[in-house]
């Protein structure tokens, strides 16, 4: 069971703008301390991991992991689109516009972003009430 996920950031203020454009809409609440940002869903069971944005513990510059990605589930396709746009406006960069991908199932609607530090973030929905991709 995953307890938490942590990404590194050198500029916590820029990261706060980016993640605050996404995570509160998904139910996460921010707790900020001298060690960085901690996002958790109030009252969530222990199986729902917390998400941390912090400067690297070793004091070296933060860098994105090659092949590392954190995915957050949205309510529906509209929320994926809205949060993708909000994240771009808050300093993120596009790494894959919202839409279906041929390699995934017919209901997997996803967008990809990079946070200000370069960490890869996915926003997805598989809501059965949304239209599916043509087979």
Secondary structure, DSSP 8 states (H G I E B T S, - for coil): ---EEEEE-S-HHHHHHHHHTTGGGGTEEEEEETTEEEEEETT--TTS-EEEEE--TTSS-----TT-EEEEE-SSHHHHHHHHHHHHHTT-EEEEEEEE-TTS-TT-EEEEEE-TT--EEEEEE--TTS-----
